[in-house]
Amino acid sequence: MTIKENSPKINPFRTNRLIVRPLSIDDASRIQHIVTKDVCEFVPEIPQPFSSVDWINQKHESGSHYMCHVVILAETNDIIGYFQMINGSFNIKNDDYAIDIGYWFGKEFWNKGYCSEVLEKIIECIVEPNNWSQEIVALVYDGNNSSERVLLKNGFRNSNLRSKTEHGEAKLFVYESTYYKKHKKI
C-alpha cells in the first residue's frame, strides 16, 4: 500500500478476511442488495429511494479528493460494505484541513469486526508509516453506538463536539497520528 502525504488515495489492500478496492460501476447490483433501511438509518447521506447506479456515479463525480472503496469478504468475494476518505474537511480547531472518513456495512455483516479490521489496517499500514500531518475525523449520528465503539477501539477519541450536516447533527470523533500529535500546533 502506498499513499502520498495528506492524500486519501490508497491502493487496494487485503486484511486477514477482507479485500478493500476502489468502487466500480460494476458493483452496482451487489451494493443495491446490501443497502437496506437499517443501513440508511445510521447513514442518512444515502439517498432514499436508493439507486446504486446513481449513488456510484455521484461518488465518482465527487473529485480526486474523494476516495471510495468497497469492502469485500475474501472467502466469498461478496461486497459487504463501503469505506470512503475525503481530503479537505476542517479539523476540530478549524485552522487546518483533516481527512474525513465514512463507512457502512450491510446489516448481516454488523458486529463481526469487519469495520475494525479495515480501520486498523489503514491506521497501521497507511496513516502511521506515512507520517500524516492531519487529523482524521469521523461523524457518528445519534444512536449508532456500534460505530462509536469501533472508532474508540481503533484509537479515535470523542471530541465532545457536534457537527451540523445537511442530514442533522452528529458527534465528531478524531484520530491523531503519532506524527500529528508530535508536530501539531499548540
PyMOL commands that place a pseudoatom at each C-alpha (Angstrom):
pseudoatom trace, name=CA, resn=MET, resi=1, chain=A, elem=C, hetatm=0, pos=[0.000, 0.000, 0.000]
pseudoatom trace, name=CA, resn=THR, resi=2, chain=A, elem=C, hetatm=0, pos=[1.197, 3.476, -0.799]
pseudoatom trace, name=CA, resn=ILE, resi=3, chain=A, elem=C, hetatm=0, pos=[-0.144, 6.910, -0.123]
pseudoatom trace, name=CA, resn=LYS, resi=4, chain=A, elem=C, hetatm=0, pos=[1.061, 10.427, -0.807]
pseudoatom trace, name=CA, resn=GLU, resi=5, chain=A, elem=C, hetatm=0, pos=[1.244, 12.595, 2.270]
pseudoatom trace, name=CA, resn=ASN, resi=6, chain=A, elem=C, hetatm=0, pos=[-2.073, 14.222, 3.106]
pseudoatom trace, name=CA, resn=SER, resi=7, chain=A, elem=C, hetatm=0, pos=[-3.886, 12.459, 0.281]
pseudoatom trace, name=CA, resn=PRO, resi=8, chain=A, elem=C, hetatm=0, pos=[-6.696, 9.985, 0.910]
pseudoatom trace, name=CA, resn=LYS, resi=9, chain=A, elem=C, hetatm=0, pos=[-5.863, 7.875, -2.140]
pseudoatom trace, name=CA, resn=ILE, resi=10, chain=A, elem=C, hetatm=0, pos=[-4.972, 4.312, -1.275]
pseudoatom trace, name=CA, resn=ASN, resi=11, chain=A, elem=C, hetatm=0, pos=[-4.226, 1.259, -3.341]
pseudoatom trace, name=CA, resn=PRO, resi=12, chain=A, elem=C, hetatm=0, pos=[-6.361, -1.859, -2.954]
pseudoatom trace, name=CA, resn=PHE, resi=13, chain=A, elem=C, hetatm=0, pos=[-5.329, -3.869, 0.084]
pseudoatom trace, name=CA, resn=ARG, resi=14, chain=A, elem=C, hetatm=0, pos=[-6.137, -7.049, 1.924]
pseudoatom trace, name=CA, resn=THR, resi=15, chain=A, elem=C, hetatm=0, pos=[-6.633, -7.912, 5.587]
pseudoatom trace, name=CA, resn=ASN, resi=16, chain=A, elem=C, hetatm=0, pos=[-6.990, -11.384, 7.072]
pseudoatom trace, name=CA, resn=ARG, resi=17, chain=A, elem=C, hetatm=0, pos=[-10.605, -11.666, 5.898]
pseudoatom trace, name=CA, resn=LEU, resi=18, chain=A, elem=C, hetatm=0, pos=[-11.225, -8.710, 3.609]
pseudoatom trace, name=CA, resn=ILE, resi=19, chain=A, elem=C, hetatm=0, pos=[-10.262, -7.094, 0.321]
pseudoatom trace, name=CA, resn=VAL, resi=20, chain=A, elem=C, hetatm=0, pos=[-10.639, -3.321, 0.028]
pseudoatom trace, name=CA, resn=ARG, resi=21, chain=A, elem=C, hetatm=0, pos=[-10.590, -1.982, -3.525]
pseudoatom trace, name=CA, resn=PRO, resi=22, chain=A, elem=C, hetatm=0, pos=[-11.894, 1.030, -5.468]
pseudoatom trace, name=CA, resn=LEU, resi=23, chain=A, elem=C, hetatm=0, pos=[-15.638, 1.320, -6.050]
pseudoatom trace, name=CA, resn=SER, resi=24, chain=A, elem=C, hetatm=0, pos=[-16.720, 0.460, -9.598]
pseudoatom trace, name=CA, resn=ILE, resi=25, chain=A, elem=C, hetatm=0, pos=[-19.962, 0.869, -11.512]
pseudoatom trace, name=CA, resn=ASP, resi=26, chain=A, elem=C, hetatm=0, pos=[-19.821, -2.927, -11.908]
pseudoatom trace, name=CA, resn=ASP, resi=27, chain=A, elem=C, hetatm=0, pos=[-20.526, -3.157, -8.152]
pseudoatom trace, name=CA, resn=ALA, resi=28, chain=A, elem=C, hetatm=0, pos=[-23.998, -1.624, -8.511]
pseudoatom trace, name=CA, resn=SER, resi=29, chain=A, elem=C, hetatm=0, pos=[-26.151, -4.776, -8.295]
pseudoatom trace, name=CA, resn=ARG, resi=30, chain=A, elem=C, hetatm=0, pos=[-24.212, -6.162, -5.341]
pseudoatom trace, name=CA, resn=ILE, resi=31, chain=A, elem=C, hetatm=0, pos=[-24.393, -2.839, -3.479]
pseudoatom trace, name=CA, resn=GLN, resi=32, chain=A, elem=C, hetatm=0, pos=[-28.105, -2.439, -4.203]
pseudoatom trace, name=CA, resn=HIS, resi=33, chain=A, elem=C, hetatm=0, pos=[-28.660, -5.723, -2.365]
pseudoatom trace, name=CA, resn=ILE, resi=34, chain=A, elem=C, hetatm=0, pos=[-26.953, -4.706, 0.910]
pseudoatom trace, name=CA, resn=VAL, resi=35, chain=A, elem=C, hetatm=0, pos=[-28.181, -1.120, 1.279]
pseudoatom trace, name=CA, resn=THR, resi=36, chain=A, elem=C, hetatm=0, pos=[-31.269, -1.645, 3.406]
pseudoatom trace, name=CA, resn=LYS, resi=37, chain=A, elem=C, hetatm=0, pos=[-33.446, 0.589, 5.560]
pseudoatom trace, name=CA, resn=ASP, resi=38, chain=A, elem=C, hetatm=0, pos=[-31.372, -0.490, 8.584]
pseudoatom trace, name=CA, resn=VAL, resi=39, chain=A, elem=C, hetatm=0, pos=[-28.140, 0.743, 6.949]
pseudoatom trace, name=CA, resn=CYS, resi=40, chain=A, elem=C, hetatm=0, pos=[-29.778, 4.036, 5.937]
pseudoatom trace, name=CA, resn=GLU, resi=41, chain=A, elem=C, hetatm=0, pos=[-30.998, 4.649, 9.492]
pseudoatom trace, name=CA, resn=PHE, resi=42, chain=A, elem=C, hetatm=0, pos=[-27.413, 5.301, 10.596]
pseudoatom trace, name=CA, resn=VAL, resi=43, chain=A, elem=C, hetatm=0, pos=[-26.118, 6.737, 7.309]
pseudoatom trace, name=CA, resn=PRO, resi=44, chain=A, elem=C, hetatm=0, pos=[-28.596, 9.473, 6.362]
pseudoatom trace, name=CA, resn=GLU, resi=45, chain=A, elem=C, hetatm=0, pos=[-26.351, 10.564, 3.475]
pseudoatom trace, name=CA, resn=ILE, resi=46, chain=A, elem=C, hetatm=0, pos=[-27.551, 7.554, 1.496]
pseudoatom trace, name=CA, resn=PRO, resi=47, chain=A, elem=C, hetatm=0, pos=[-30.446, 8.879, -0.600]
pseudoatom trace, name=CA, resn=GLN, resi=48, chain=A, elem=C, hetatm=0, pos=[-33.852, 7.226, -0.421]
pseudoatom trace, name=CA, resn=PRO, resi=49, chain=A, elem=C, hetatm=0, pos=[-35.130, 5.638, -2.537]
pseudoatom trace, name=CA, resn=PHE, resi=50, chain=A, elem=C, hetatm=0, pos=[-31.709, 4.146, -3.212]
pseudoatom trace, name=CA, resn=SER, resi=51, chain=A, elem=C, hetatm=0, pos=[-30.318, 3.639, -6.703]
pseudoatom trace, name=CA, resn=SER, resi=52, chain=A, elem=C, hetatm=0, pos=[-26.861, 2.085, -6.533]
pseudoatom trace, name=CA, resn=VAL, resi=53, chain=A, elem=C, hetatm=0, pos=[-26.042, 3.224, -10.081]
pseudoatom trace, name=CA, resn=ASP, resi=54, chain=A, elem=C, hetatm=0, pos=[-26.891, 6.867, -9.293]
pseudoatom trace, name=CA, resn=TRP, resi=55, chain=A, elem=C, hetatm=0, pos=[-25.074, 6.638, -5.946]
pseudoatom trace, name=CA, resn=ILE, resi=56, chain=A, elem=C, hetatm=0, pos=[-21.891, 5.210, -7.516]
pseudoatom trace, name=CA, resn=ASN, resi=57, chain=A, elem=C, hetatm=0, pos=[-21.942, 7.829, -10.280]
pseudoatom trace, name=CA, resn=GLN, resi=58, chain=A, elem=C, hetatm=0, pos=[-22.331, 10.584, -7.671]
pseudoatom trace, name=CA, resn=LYS, resi=59, chain=A, elem=C, hetatm=0, pos=[-19.368, 9.185, -5.706]
pseudoatom trace, name=CA, resn=HIS, resi=60, chain=A, elem=C, hetatm=0, pos=[-17.206, 9.074, -8.841]
pseudoatom trace, name=CA, resn=GLU, resi=61, chain=A, elem=C, hetatm=0, pos=[-18.146, 12.652, -9.758]
pseudoatom trace, name=CA, resn=SER, resi=62, chain=A, elem=C, hetatm=0, pos=[-17.048, 13.942, -6.340]
pseudoatom trace, name=CA, resn=GLY, resi=63, chain=A, elem=C, hetatm=0, pos=[-13.489, 14.580, -7.492]
pseudoatom trace, name=CA, resn=SER, resi=64, chain=A, elem=C, hetatm=0, pos=[-9.967, 13.454, -6.829]
pseudoatom trace, name=CA, resn=HIS, resi=65, chain=A, elem=C, hetatm=0, pos=[-10.123, 14.439, -3.161]
pseudoatom trace, name=CA, resn=TYR, resi=66, chain=A, elem=C, hetatm=0, pos=[-12.746, 11.714, -2.602]
pseudoatom trace, name=CA, resn=MET, resi=67, chain=A, elem=C, hetatm=0, pos=[-11.587, 8.087, -2.175]
pseudoatom trace, name=CA, resn=CYS, resi=68, chain=A, elem=C, hetatm=0, pos=[-14.339, 5.462, -2.457]
pseudoatom trace, name=CA, resn=HIS, resi=69, chain=A, elem=C, hetatm=0, pos=[-13.729, 1.761, -1.820]
pseudoatom trace, name=CA, resn=VAL, resi=70, chain=A, elem=C, hetatm=0, pos=[-15.837, -1.356, -1.420]
pseudoatom trace, name=CA, resn=VAL, resi=71, chain=A, elem=C, hetatm=0, pos=[-15.132, -3.896, 1.289]
pseudoatom trace, name=CA, resn=ILE, resi=72, chain=A, elem=C, hetatm=0, pos=[-15.250, -7.490, 0.055]
pseudoatom trace, name=CA, resn=LEU, resi=73, chain=A, elem=C, hetatm=0, pos=[-15.366, -10.679, 2.084]
pseudoatom trace, name=CA, resn=ALA, resi=74, chain=A, elem=C, hetatm=0, pos=[-12.345, -12.548, 0.668]
pseudoatom trace, name=CA, resn=GLU, resi=75, chain=A, elem=C, hetatm=0, pos=[-13.774, -16.014, 1.346]
pseudoatom trace, name=CA, resn=THR, resi=76, chain=A, elem=C, hetatm=0, pos=[-16.895, -15.475, -0.765]
pseudoatom trace, name=CA, resn=ASN, resi=77, chain=A, elem=C, hetatm=0, pos=[-15.981, -12.424, -2.901]
pseudoatom trace, name=CA, resn=ASP, resi=78, chain=A, elem=C, hetatm=0, pos=[-19.198, -10.737, -1.684]
pseudoatom trace, name=CA, resn=ILE, resi=79, chain=A, elem=C, hetatm=0, pos=[-19.311, -6.968, -1.219]
pseudoatom trace, name=CA, resn=ILE, resi=80, chain=A, elem=C, hetatm=0, pos=[-20.189, -6.408, 2.423]
pseudoatom trace, name=CA, resn=GLY, resi=81, chain=A, elem=C, hetatm=0, pos=[-19.614, -2.673, 2.844]
pseudoatom trace, name=CA, resn=TYR, resi=82, chain=A, elem=C, hetatm=0, pos=[-18.151, 0.622, 1.785]
pseudoatom trace, name=CA, resn=PHE, resi=83, chain=A, elem=C, hetatm=0, pos=[-15.331, 2.873, 3.033]
pseudoatom trace, name=CA, resn=GLN, resi=84, chain=A, elem=C, hetatm=0, pos=[-14.520, 6.451, 1.995]
pseudoatom trace, name=CA, resn=MET, resi=85, chain=A, elem=C, hetatm=0, pos=[-11.953, 9.101, 2.788]
pseudoatom trace, name=CA, resn=ILE, resi=86, chain=A, elem=C, hetatm=0, pos=[-12.351, 12.756, 1.852]
pseudoatom trace, name=CA, resn=ASN, resi=87, chain=A, elem=C, hetatm=0, pos=[-9.452, 15.199, 1.907]
pseudoatom trace, name=CA, resn=GLY, resi=88, chain=A, elem=C, hetatm=0, pos=[-10.413, 18.734, 2.805]
pseudoatom trace, name=CA, resn=SER, resi=89, chain=A, elem=C, hetatm=0, pos=[-12.703, 18.740, 5.846]
pseudoatom trace, name=CA, resn=PHE, resi=90, chain=A, elem=C, hetatm=0, pos=[-11.849, 21.278, 8.517]
pseudoatom trace, name=CA, resn=ASN, resi=91, chain=A, elem=C, hetatm=0, pos=[-10.233, 19.858, 11.622]
pseudoatom trace, name=CA, resn=ILE, resi=92, chain=A, elem=C, hetatm=0, pos=[-11.747, 20.426, 15.048]
pseudoatom trace, name=CA, resn=LYS, resi=93, chain=A, elem=C, hetatm=0, pos=[-9.819, 23.693, 15.559]
pseudoatom trace, name=CA, resn=ASN, resi=94, chain=A, elem=C, hetatm=0, pos=[-10.959, 24.905, 12.102]
pseudoatom trace, name=CA, resn=ASP, resi=95, chain=A, elem=C, hetatm=0, pos=[-7.436, 26.113, 11.380]
pseudoatom trace, name=CA, resn=ASP, resi=96, chain=A, elem=C, hetatm=0, pos=[-6.288, 23.369, 9.036]
pseudoatom trace, name=CA, resn=TYR, resi=97, chain=A, elem=C, hetatm=0, pos=[-7.693, 20.531, 6.991]
pseudoatom trace, name=CA, resn=ALA, resi=98, chain=A, elem=C, hetatm=0, pos=[-8.445, 16.981, 8.048]
pseudoatom trace, name=CA, resn=ILE, resi=99, chain=A, elem=C, hetatm=0, pos=[-9.193, 13.689, 6.358]
pseudoatom trace, name=CA, resn=ASP, resi=100, chain=A, elem=C, hetatm=0, pos=[-12.850, 12.741, 6.839]
pseudoatom trace, name=CA, resn=ILE, resi=101, chain=A, elem=C, hetatm=0, pos=[-13.697, 9.032, 6.847]
pseudoatom trace, name=CA, resn=GLY, resi=102, chain=A, elem=C, hetatm=0, pos=[-17.023, 7.312, 6.456]
pseudoatom trace, name=CA, resn=TYR, resi=103, chain=A, elem=C, hetatm=0, pos=[-18.170, 3.740, 6.170]
pseudoatom trace, name=CA, resn=TRP, resi=104, chain=A, elem=C, hetatm=0, pos=[-21.143, 1.436, 6.231]
pseudoatom trace, name=CA, resn=PHE, resi=105, chain=A, elem=C, hetatm=0, pos=[-21.693, -2.313, 6.129]
pseudoatom trace, name=CA, resn=GLY, resi=106, chain=A, elem=C, hetatm=0, pos=[-24.698, -4.427, 5.206]
pseudoatom trace, name=CA, resn=LYS, resi=107, chain=A, elem=C, hetatm=0, pos=[-26.707, -5.330, 8.318]
pseudoatom trace, name=CA, resn=GLU, resi=108, chain=A, elem=C, hetatm=0, pos=[-25.862, -9.041, 8.115]
pseudoatom trace, name=CA, resn=PHE, resi=109, chain=A, elem=C, hetatm=0, pos=[-22.181, -8.048, 8.491]
pseudoatom trace, name=CA, resn=TRP, resi=110, chain=A, elem=C, hetatm=0, pos=[-22.553, -5.890, 11.609]
pseudoatom trace, name=CA, resn=ASN, resi=111, chain=A, elem=C, hetatm=0, pos=[-20.808, -6.856, 14.857]
pseudoatom trace, name=CA, resn=LYS, resi=112, chain=A, elem=C, hetatm=0, pos=[-18.318, -9.196, 13.197]
pseudoatom trace, name=CA, resn=GLY, resi=113, chain=A, elem=C, hetatm=0, pos=[-15.234, -6.960, 13.493]
pseudoatom trace, name=CA, resn=TYR, resi=114, chain=A, elem=C, hetatm=0, pos=[-15.021, -6.118, 9.778]
pseudoatom trace, name=CA, resn=CYS, resi=115, chain=A, elem=C, hetatm=0, pos=[-15.024, -2.343, 10.220]
pseudoatom trace, name=CA, resn=SER, resi=116, chain=A, elem=C, hetatm=0, pos=[-12.344, -2.540, 12.913]
pseudoatom trace, name=CA, resn=GLU, resi=117, chain=A, elem=C, hetatm=0, pos=[-10.276, -4.735, 10.613]
pseudoatom trace, name=CA, resn=VAL, resi=118, chain=A, elem=C, hetatm=0, pos=[-10.355, -2.089, 7.851]
pseudoatom trace, name=CA, resn=LEU, resi=119, chain=A, elem=C, hetatm=0, pos=[-9.660, 0.854, 10.184]
pseudoatom trace, name=CA, resn=GLU, resi=120, chain=A, elem=C, hetatm=0, pos=[-6.849, -0.997, 11.932]
pseudoatom trace, name=CA, resn=LYS, resi=121, chain=A, elem=C, hetatm=0, pos=[-5.138, -1.786, 8.615]
pseudoatom trace, name=CA, resn=ILE, resi=122, chain=A, elem=C, hetatm=0, pos=[-5.480, 1.789, 7.324]
pseudoatom trace, name=CA, resn=ILE, resi=123, chain=A, elem=C, hetatm=0, pos=[-4.007, 3.223, 10.518]
pseudoatom trace, name=CA, resn=GLU, resi=124, chain=A, elem=C, hetatm=0, pos=[-1.253, 0.599, 10.814]
pseudoatom trace, name=CA, resn=CYS, resi=125, chain=A, elem=C, hetatm=0, pos=[-0.142, 0.481, 7.179]
pseudoatom trace, name=CA, resn=ILE, resi=126, chain=A, elem=C, hetatm=0, pos=[-1.050, 3.862, 5.722]
pseudoatom trace, name=CA, resn=VAL, resi=127, chain=A, elem=C, hetatm=0, pos=[-1.529, 6.603, 8.315]
pseudoatom trace, name=CA, resn=GLU, resi=128, chain=A, elem=C, hetatm=0, pos=[1.276, 5.908, 10.788]
pseudoatom trace, name=CA, resn=PRO, resi=129, chain=A, elem=C, hetatm=0, pos=[4.091, 4.905, 8.377]
pseudoatom trace, name=CA, resn=ASN, resi=130, chain=A, elem=C, hetatm=0, pos=[3.416, 7.924, 6.157]
pseudoatom trace, name=CA, resn=ASN, resi=131, chain=A, elem=C, hetatm=0, pos=[3.533, 10.491, 8.995]
pseudoatom trace, name=CA, resn=TRP, resi=132, chain=A, elem=C, hetatm=0, pos=[0.135, 12.018, 8.294]
pseudoatom trace, name=CA, resn=SER, resi=133, chain=A, elem=C, hetatm=0, pos=[0.127, 15.592, 9.476]
pseudoatom trace, name=CA, resn=GLN, resi=134, chain=A, elem=C, hetatm=0, pos=[-3.649, 15.915, 9.512]
pseudoatom trace, name=CA, resn=GLU, resi=135, chain=A, elem=C, hetatm=0, pos=[-6.339, 14.738, 11.887]
pseudoatom trace, name=CA, resn=ILE, resi=136, chain=A, elem=C, hetatm=0, pos=[-8.704, 12.030, 10.723]
pseudoatom trace, name=CA, resn=VAL, resi=137, chain=A, elem=C, hetatm=0, pos=[-12.306, 12.812, 11.618]
pseudoatom trace, name=CA, resn=ALA, resi=138, chain=A, elem=C, hetatm=0, pos=[-15.451, 10.688, 11.576]
pseudoatom trace, name=CA, resn=LEU, resi=139, chain=A, elem=C, hetatm=0, pos=[-19.047, 11.733, 12.139]
pseudoatom trace, name=CA, resn=VAL, resi=140, chain=A, elem=C, hetatm=0, pos=[-21.417, 9.452, 14.019]
pseudoatom trace, name=CA, resn=TYR, resi=141, chain=A, elem=C, hetatm=0, pos=[-25.144, 10.139, 14.087]
pseudoatom trace, name=CA, resn=ASP, resi=142, chain=A, elem=C, hetatm=0, pos=[-27.082, 9.634, 17.313]
pseudoatom trace, name=CA, resn=GLY, resi=143, chain=A, elem=C, hetatm=0, pos=[-27.993, 6.051, 18.098]
pseudoatom trace, name=CA, resn=ASN, resi=144, chain=A, elem=C, hetatm=0, pos=[-25.098, 4.487, 16.180]
pseudoatom trace, name=CA, resn=ASN, resi=145, chain=A, elem=C, hetatm=0, pos=[-23.422, 3.089, 19.295]
pseudoatom trace, name=CA, resn=SER, resi=146, chain=A, elem=C, hetatm=0, pos=[-21.687, 0.318, 17.334]
pseudoatom trace, name=CA, resn=SER, resi=147, chain=A, elem=C, hetatm=0, pos=[-19.836, 2.842, 15.190]
pseudoatom trace, name=CA, resn=GLU, resi=148, chain=A, elem=C, hetatm=0, pos=[-18.790, 4.797, 18.283]
pseudoatom trace, name=CA, resn=ARG, resi=149, chain=A, elem=C, hetatm=0, pos=[-17.352, 1.602, 19.814]
pseudoatom trace, name=CA, resn=VAL, resi=150, chain=A, elem=C, hetatm=0, pos=[-15.465, 0.762, 16.594]
pseudoatom trace, name=CA, resn=LEU, resi=151, chain=A, elem=C, hetatm=0, pos=[-13.879, 4.215, 16.452]
pseudoatom trace, name=CA, resn=LEU, resi=152, chain=A, elem=C, hetatm=0, pos=[-12.897, 4.205, 20.133]
pseudoatom trace, name=CA, resn=LYS, resi=153, chain=A, elem=C, hetatm=0, pos=[-11.449, 0.702, 19.793]
pseudoatom trace, name=CA, resn=ASN, resi=154, chain=A, elem=C, hetatm=0, pos=[-9.277, 1.923, 16.908]
pseudoatom trace, name=CA, resn=GLY, resi=155, chain=A, elem=C, hetatm=0, pos=[-7.717, 4.928, 18.632]
pseudoatom trace, name=CA, resn=PHE, resi=156, chain=A, elem=C, hetatm=0, pos=[-10.235, 7.652, 17.829]
pseudoatom trace, name=CA, resn=ARG, resi=157, chain=A, elem=C, hetatm=0, pos=[-11.488, 9.874, 20.607]
pseudoatom trace, name=CA, resn=ASN, resi=158, chain=A, elem=C, hetatm=0, pos=[-14.827, 11.558, 21.070]
pseudoatom trace, name=CA, resn=SER, resi=159, chain=A, elem=C, hetatm=0, pos=[-14.079, 15.275, 20.653]
pseudoatom trace, name=CA, resn=ASN, resi=160, chain=A, elem=C, hetatm=0, pos=[-17.268, 16.120, 22.583]
pseudoatom trace, name=CA, resn=LEU, resi=161, chain=A, elem=C, hetatm=0, pos=[-18.151, 18.388, 19.664]
pseudoatom trace, name=CA, resn=ARG, resi=162, chain=A, elem=C, hetatm=0, pos=[-21.153, 18.081, 17.404]
pseudoatom trace, name=CA, resn=SER, resi=163, chain=A, elem=C, hetatm=0, pos=[-21.055, 18.815, 13.706]
pseudoatom trace, name=CA, resn=LYS, resi=164, chain=A, elem=C, hetatm=0, pos=[-24.046, 20.119, 11.784]
pseudoatom trace, name=CA, resn=THR, resi=165, chain=A, elem=C, hetatm=0, pos=[-24.579, 18.479, 8.417]
pseudoatom trace, name=CA, resn=GLU, resi=166, chain=A, elem=C, hetatm=0, pos=[-27.366, 18.758, 5.886]
pseudoatom trace, name=CA, resn=HIS, resi=167, chain=A, elem=C, hetatm=0, pos=[-28.675, 15.495, 7.402]
pseudoatom trace, name=CA, resn=GLY, resi=168, chain=A, elem=C, hetatm=0, pos=[-28.664, 16.583, 11.046]
pseudoatom trace, name=CA, resn=GLU, resi=169, chain=A, elem=C, hetatm=0, pos=[-26.155, 16.757, 13.872]
pseudoatom trace, name=CA, resn=ALA, resi=170, chain=A, elem=C, hetatm=0, pos=[-23.506, 14.155, 14.517]
pseudoatom trace, name=CA, resn=LYS, resi=171, chain=A, elem=C, hetatm=0, pos=[-20.812, 13.512, 17.094]
pseudoatom trace, name=CA, resn=LEU, resi=172, chain=A, elem=C, hetatm=0, pos=[-17.280, 14.226, 15.912]
pseudoatom trace, name=CA, resn=PHE, resi=173, chain=A, elem=C, hetatm=0, pos=[-14.620, 11.574, 16.558]
pseudoatom trace, name=CA, resn=VAL, resi=174, chain=A, elem=C, hetatm=0, pos=[-10.937, 12.305, 15.922]
pseudoatom trace, name=CA, resn=TYR, resi=175, chain=A, elem=C, hetatm=0, pos=[-7.813, 10.225, 15.292]
pseudoatom trace, name=CA, resn=GLU, resi=176, chain=A, elem=C, hetatm=0, pos=[-4.440, 11.931, 15.641]
pseudoatom trace, name=CA, resn=SER, resi=177, chain=A, elem=C, hetatm=0, pos=[-1.458, 10.096, 14.170]
pseudoatom trace, name=CA, resn=THR, resi=178, chain=A, elem=C, hetatm=0, pos=[1.735, 9.833, 16.198]
pseudoatom trace, name=CA, resn=TYR, resi=179, chain=A, elem=C, hetatm=0, pos=[3.306, 12.362, 13.811]
pseudoatom trace, name=CA, resn=TYR, resi=180, chain=A, elem=C, hetatm=0, pos=[0.369, 14.752, 14.173]
pseudoatom trace, name=CA, resn=LYS, resi=181, chain=A, elem=C, hetatm=0, pos=[0.495, 14.601, 17.975]
pseudoatom trace, name=CA, resn=LYS, resi=182, chain=A, elem=C, hetatm=0, pos=[4.211, 15.293, 17.927]
pseudoatom trace, name=CA, resn=HIS, resi=183, chain=A, elem=C, hetatm=0, pos=[4.047, 18.219, 15.477]
pseudoatom trace, name=CA, resn=LYS, resi=184, chain=A, elem=C, hetatm=0, pos=[0.606, 19.787, 15.916]
pseudoatom trace, name=CA, resn=LYS, resi=185, chain=A, elem=C, hetatm=0, pos=[0.216, 23.470, 16.606]
pseudoatom trace, name=CA, resn=ILE, resi=186, chain=A, elem=C, hetatm=0, pos=[-0.428, 24.255, 20.229]
for i in range(1, 186): cmd.bond("trace and resi %d" % i, "trace and resi %d" % (i + 1))
show_as sticks, trace
zoom trace
